[in-house]
Amino acid sequence: MKKIWMLVLITLLGVETYAQQKVRPVIVIHGGAGTIRKSEMTPEQEKAYTQALEEALKAGYTVLEKGGTSLEAVEKAIQVMEESPLFNAGRGCVLNNQGQPELDASIMNGKTLEAGAVAGVNRIKSPISAAKAVMQQSEHVMLVGKGAEIFAKSKGLEMVSPSYFIVEKRKKQLDKVKKKEKENKDKNTKSQWEDTNPDRKYGTVGCVALDQYGNLAAGTSTGGMMNKRYGRVGDAPIIGAGTYADNNGCGISATGHGEYFIRSAVAFRINALVQMKGLSVEEAAQQTIDFVGKLGGIGGVIVLDAKGNITMPFNSEGMYRGYINADKKMEILMYK
């Protein structure tokens, strides 16, 4: 009888030990897709982008290693990229037709399907933090413009002047775009945004993370489209288009020509193919990017599931991207 009780005790202890096993954290980021060619990148530029992506990855992964949540890691990694003038998010974002910044962001909790977003803001230093505050401290999912800024200020988020986001490089790019647009108008030539944009980078930033508790989170932050008009909002702050996370499927952050990503419900489409059709993240993401491409859309996605599987497909010439996987291997990539 004593032996039987000993076996029962050992079995129970084994079950408890198994239950206490922690998931190995994983983090994936992107810094935008577009015309990113090695032939057009100086060694100094390549080094700067590599260092910025590495800094964002390490910042997010450090949160995970210390027992932080995937939400906290996503926020931290994106904040690093928002503060870098290299990316089209936060400081260094592209400018609208009036030469002003208009920022969008969203975040989603894969455990609860809670989500938060802000759009059309230019006084909140960290739009991703504002999106997280909307999710956690309001009854809403999306707040826009002045309302979002009033809310952010009331929650103690750091506020700045719109000039904080504007860098000289973006002003020069806007001048080139408007000059090309005027030339086309004078010639009665119908132009697409891709034709007039000298840089053609869809520079949204994003992150997906898996924490030791087995929970996914995804977030996206952007300055939108260069020379945009009329309060245009792209896919980045729209849950199911630019961002989605579901522990039972996967986490996704997208970057690309937002109109196509909205029409295709890119992030939700990928999750649905994984969760409902049983596709791998690789199959689901590639099928979705192929679908967007057939519509004429350009861009890419980063995708991560609760098992730590990563995929990062795109149909542009390049995409700033990187990851730290479950084995703590870090990789930074830019080109095809």
C-alpha positions as CSV (number, residue, x, y, z in Angstrom):
1,M,0.0,0.0,0.0
2,K,2.9,2.3,0.9
3,K,4.4,1.8,-2.6
4,I,1.1,2.6,-4.3
5,W,0.9,6.0,-2.4
6,M,4.5,6.7,-3.3
7,L,3.7,6.1,-7.0
8,V,0.6,8.4,-6.8
9,L,2.7,11.1,-5.1
10,I,5.4,10.9,-7.8
11,T,2.8,11.0,-10.5
12,L,1.2,14.1,-9.0
13,L,4.5,15.8,-8.6
14,G,5.3,15.0,-12.2
15,V,2.1,16.5,-13.4
16,E,2.7,19.6,-11.3
17,T,6.2,19.9,-12.7
18,Y,4.9,19.6,-16.2
19,A,2.3,22.2,-15.6
20,Q,4.9,24.6,-14.3
21,Q,7.1,24.3,-17.4
22,K,7.4,27.6,-19.1
23,V,7.1,28.2,-22.8
24,R,10.3,29.5,-24.4
25,P,9.7,33.1,-25.5
26,V,9.9,34.2,-29.1
27,I,9.8,37.7,-30.6
28,V,9.5,38.8,-34.3
29,I,9.6,42.4,-35.6
30,H,9.3,44.3,-38.9
31,G,10.3,47.8,-39.9
32,G,8.4,48.1,-43.1
33,A,8.5,46.7,-46.6
34,G,9.1,48.3,-50.0
35,T,11.9,49.1,-52.5
36,I,14.8,47.9,-50.3
37,R,17.7,46.9,-52.5
38,K,21.2,46.0,-51.3
39,S,22.5,47.8,-54.4
40,E,21.0,51.1,-53.2
41,M,22.0,50.7,-49.5
42,T,25.2,52.2,-48.3
43,P,27.2,50.2,-45.7
44,E,26.4,53.0,-43.2
45,Q,22.7,52.8,-43.8
46,E,22.7,49.0,-43.6
47,K,24.5,49.2,-40.3
48,A,22.1,51.8,-38.9
49,Y,19.0,49.7,-39.8
50,T,20.6,46.5,-38.5
51,Q,21.5,48.2,-35.2
52,A,18.0,49.8,-34.8
53,L,16.2,46.4,-35.5
54,E,18.6,44.6,-33.1
55,E,17.9,47.2,-30.4
56,A,14.2,46.8,-30.8
57,L,14.4,43.0,-30.7
58,K,16.7,42.9,-27.6
59,A,14.5,45.4,-25.8
60,G,11.4,43.3,-26.4
61,Y,13.1,40.0,-25.7
62,T,14.6,41.3,-22.4
63,V,11.0,42.0,-21.2
64,L,10.1,38.4,-22.0
65,E,13.2,36.9,-20.4
66,K,12.4,38.8,-17.2
67,G,9.0,37.2,-17.0
68,G,7.1,40.1,-18.7
69,T,4.0,39.5,-20.9
70,S,3.9,39.4,-24.6
71,L,1.9,42.7,-24.5
72,E,4.6,44.4,-22.6
73,A,7.3,43.1,-25.0
74,V,5.4,44.2,-28.1
75,E,4.9,47.7,-26.6
76,K,8.6,48.0,-25.7
77,A,10.0,46.7,-29.1
78,I,7.7,49.1,-31.0
79,Q,8.5,52.0,-28.8
80,V,12.2,51.6,-29.8
81,M,11.3,51.8,-33.4
82,E,8.9,54.7,-32.9
83,E,11.7,56.7,-31.4
84,S,14.1,55.9,-34.3
85,P,14.0,58.4,-37.2
86,L,14.8,55.5,-39.6
87,F,11.2,54.1,-39.6
88,N,7.8,55.4,-40.7
89,A,6.4,55.4,-37.1
90,G,6.6,57.9,-34.4
91,R,9.6,60.3,-34.8
92,G,10.6,60.2,-38.5
93,C,7.2,59.3,-39.8
94,V,6.1,60.3,-43.3
95,L,4.0,63.5,-43.7
96,N,0.6,64.2,-45.1
97,N,-0.2,66.6,-47.9
98,Q,-0.2,69.5,-45.5
99,G,3.3,68.6,-44.2
100,Q,2.0,67.3,-40.9
101,P,2.3,63.9,-39.1
102,E,-0.7,61.7,-38.6
103,L,0.0,58.6,-36.7
104,D,-1.9,55.3,-36.2
105,A,-1.3,52.2,-34.0
106,S,-3.0,49.1,-32.7
107,I,-2.3,46.2,-30.3
108,M,-4.1,43.0,-29.5
109,N,-4.0,40.4,-26.7
110,G,-4.1,36.8,-28.1
111,K,-5.3,35.4,-24.8
112,T,-8.5,37.5,-24.4
113,L,-8.9,39.0,-27.9
114,E,-9.0,42.4,-26.3
115,A,-7.6,45.1,-28.6
116,G,-6.9,48.8,-28.7
117,A,-6.1,51.4,-31.4
118,V,-5.6,55.1,-32.1
119,A,-5.6,56.8,-35.5
120,G,-4.9,60.3,-36.8
121,V,-2.9,61.5,-33.8
122,N,0.1,63.8,-33.7
123,R,0.6,64.8,-30.1
124,I,1.1,61.4,-28.4
125,K,4.8,60.5,-28.2
126,S,4.1,56.7,-28.3
127,P,1.0,55.8,-30.3
128,I,1.5,52.1,-29.4
129,S,1.3,53.0,-25.7
130,A,-1.9,54.9,-26.4
131,A,-3.4,51.9,-28.2
132,K,-2.5,49.7,-25.2
133,A,-4.1,52.3,-22.9
134,V,-7.3,52.3,-25.0
135,M,-7.4,48.5,-24.7
136,Q,-6.8,48.3,-21.0
137,Q,-8.2,51.6,-19.6
138,S,-11.3,52.3,-21.7
139,E,-14.4,50.5,-22.9
140,H,-13.5,51.2,-26.5
141,V,-11.3,49.6,-29.2
142,M,-10.4,52.6,-31.3
143,L,-10.1,56.3,-30.6
144,V,-9.2,58.9,-33.2
145,G,-7.7,62.4,-33.5
146,K,-8.2,64.9,-30.7
147,G,-10.4,62.5,-28.7
148,A,-7.6,60.0,-28.6
149,E,-5.1,62.7,-27.6
150,I,-7.4,63.9,-24.8
151,F,-7.7,60.3,-23.6
152,A,-4.0,59.7,-23.7
153,K,-3.2,62.8,-21.7
154,S,-5.8,61.9,-19.1
155,K,-4.0,58.6,-18.6
156,G,-0.7,60.2,-18.1
157,L,1.0,59.4,-21.4
158,E,3.8,61.6,-22.6
159,M,2.5,64.3,-25.0
160,V,4.7,66.2,-27.5
161,S,4.3,68.9,-30.2
162,P,3.7,67.7,-33.7
163,S,7.1,69.1,-34.7
164,Y,8.7,66.3,-32.5
165,F,7.8,63.8,-35.2
166,I,9.1,65.8,-38.2
167,V,12.6,65.1,-39.6
168,E,14.3,66.9,-42.5
169,K,14.5,63.7,-44.6
170,R,10.7,63.4,-44.6
171,K,10.2,67.0,-45.6
172,K,12.4,66.6,-48.6
173,Q,10.6,63.4,-49.6
174,L,7.3,65.1,-49.4
175,D,8.6,68.0,-51.6
176,K,9.8,65.4,-54.2
177,V,6.4,63.6,-54.2
178,K,4.5,66.9,-54.6
179,K,6.8,68.0,-57.4
180,K,6.3,64.7,-59.3
181,E,2.6,64.9,-58.7
182,K,2.4,68.4,-60.1
183,E,4.5,67.4,-63.2
184,N,2.0,64.5,-63.8
185,K,-0.9,66.9,-63.4
186,D,0.6,69.4,-65.8
187,K,1.0,66.6,-68.4
188,N,-2.5,65.3,-67.7
189,T,-0.9,62.0,-66.6
190,K,-2.8,60.0,-64.1
191,S,-0.4,58.9,-61.3
192,Q,-0.6,56.2,-58.7
193,W,1.0,56.8,-55.3
194,E,3.8,54.3,-56.1
195,D,4.7,56.4,-59.2
196,T,5.1,59.6,-57.3
197,N,6.7,58.3,-54.1
198,P,10.5,58.5,-54.6
199,D,11.2,56.0,-51.8
200,R,8.3,53.5,-52.1
201,K,8.7,52.1,-48.6
202,Y,5.7,51.0,-46.7
203,G,7.5,51.8,-43.4
204,T,5.0,50.6,-40.8
205,V,6.7,48.9,-37.8
206,G,5.3,45.9,-36.0
207,C,5.9,43.2,-33.5
208,V,4.5,39.8,-32.5
209,A,5.6,38.1,-29.3
210,L,5.1,34.8,-27.4
211,D,5.7,34.9,-23.7
212,Q,6.6,32.2,-21.2
213,Y,2.9,31.9,-20.2
214,G,2.0,30.8,-23.8
215,N,0.3,34.0,-24.7
216,L,0.6,35.8,-28.0
217,A,0.3,39.6,-28.6
218,A,0.7,41.7,-31.8
219,G,1.1,45.4,-32.4
220,T,1.6,47.8,-35.3
221,S,2.5,51.5,-35.5
222,T,2.8,53.8,-38.5
223,G,2.9,57.3,-39.9
224,G,0.7,56.0,-42.8
225,M,1.2,57.0,-46.4
226,M,3.3,59.9,-47.6
227,N,1.3,62.8,-49.0
228,K,-2.0,61.3,-47.8
229,R,-5.1,63.5,-47.7
230,Y,-8.4,63.9,-46.0
231,G,-7.7,62.1,-42.7
232,R,-6.8,58.9,-44.5
233,V,-6.4,55.8,-42.2
234,G,-4.6,52.7,-43.3
235,D,-4.6,49.1,-42.1
236,A,-2.2,49.5,-39.2
237,P,-4.9,50.5,-36.6
238,I,-7.6,48.3,-37.9
239,I,-7.9,45.0,-36.0
240,G,-8.1,42.2,-38.5
241,A,-6.4,44.2,-41.3
242,G,-2.9,45.2,-40.0
243,T,-3.0,43.5,-36.6
244,Y,-4.5,40.4,-35.1
245,A,-3.6,37.9,-32.3
246,D,-5.3,34.8,-31.1
247,N,-3.6,32.1,-29.0
248,N,-5.7,29.5,-30.8
249,G,-4.3,30.7,-34.2
250,C,-1.5,33.1,-34.5
251,G,-0.3,36.7,-34.1
252,I,0.2,38.9,-37.1
253,S,1.5,42.4,-37.9
254,A,1.4,43.7,-41.5
255,T,3.1,46.3,-43.5
256,G,2.2,47.4,-47.0
257,H,-0.2,49.4,-49.1
258,G,-3.0,49.7,-46.5
259,E,-6.0,49.9,-48.8
260,Y,-5.3,46.5,-50.1
261,F,-4.6,45.0,-46.7
262,I,-7.9,46.4,-45.4
263,R,-9.9,45.0,-48.4
264,S,-8.3,41.6,-47.9
265,A,-8.6,41.6,-44.0
266,V,-5.1,40.3,-44.2
267,A,-4.4,39.7,-40.5
268,F,-7.7,38.0,-39.8
269,R,-7.5,36.0,-43.0
270,I,-4.1,34.5,-42.0
271,N,-5.4,33.7,-38.5
272,A,-8.6,32.1,-39.9
273,L,-6.6,29.9,-42.3
274,V,-4.5,28.7,-39.4
275,Q,-7.3,28.3,-36.8
276,M,-10.2,27.1,-39.0
277,K,-8.5,25.4,-41.9
278,G,-5.5,24.0,-40.1
279,L,-2.9,25.5,-42.3
280,S,0.6,26.1,-41.0
281,V,1.6,29.8,-40.5
282,E,3.8,29.5,-43.5
283,E,1.1,28.3,-45.8
284,A,-1.5,30.7,-44.5
285,A,0.7,33.8,-44.7
286,Q,2.0,33.0,-48.2
287,Q,-1.5,32.3,-49.5
288,T,-2.7,35.6,-48.1
289,I,0.3,37.6,-49.5
290,D,-0.3,36.0,-52.9
291,F,-4.0,37.0,-52.7
292,V,-3.1,40.6,-51.9
293,G,-0.6,40.6,-54.8
294,K,-3.2,39.5,-57.3
295,L,-5.3,42.5,-56.2
296,G,-2.3,44.8,-56.9
297,G,-1.2,45.2,-53.3
298,I,2.4,45.3,-52.1
299,G,3.8,44.5,-48.7
300,G,4.4,41.8,-46.1
301,V,3.6,40.3,-42.8
302,I,5.3,38.8,-39.7
303,V,3.4,35.8,-38.2
304,L,4.0,33.8,-35.0
305,D,2.0,31.0,-33.5
306,A,1.8,29.7,-29.9
307,K,4.3,26.9,-30.8
308,G,7.0,29.4,-31.7
309,N,6.7,28.9,-35.5
310,I,7.7,32.1,-37.4
311,T,7.2,33.2,-41.0
312,M,7.8,36.6,-42.7
313,P,6.7,36.6,-46.3
314,F,6.5,39.7,-48.5
315,N,6.0,40.5,-52.2
316,S,8.0,43.7,-52.3
317,E,11.7,43.9,-53.0
318,G,12.6,43.9,-49.4
319,M,11.3,44.1,-45.8
320,Y,13.1,45.1,-42.7
321,R,12.6,42.2,-40.3
322,G,14.1,40.1,-37.6
323,Y,13.5,37.6,-34.8
324,I,14.8,35.9,-31.7
325,N,13.5,32.4,-31.7
326,A,12.9,29.8,-28.9
327,D,16.6,28.8,-29.1
328,K,17.6,32.4,-28.5
329,K,18.9,32.7,-32.1
330,M,18.7,36.2,-33.4
331,E,18.5,37.1,-37.1
332,I,18.2,40.4,-38.9
333,L,17.1,40.5,-42.6
334,M,16.3,43.2,-45.1
335,Y,16.4,41.9,-48.7
336,K,14.7,39.1,-50.5
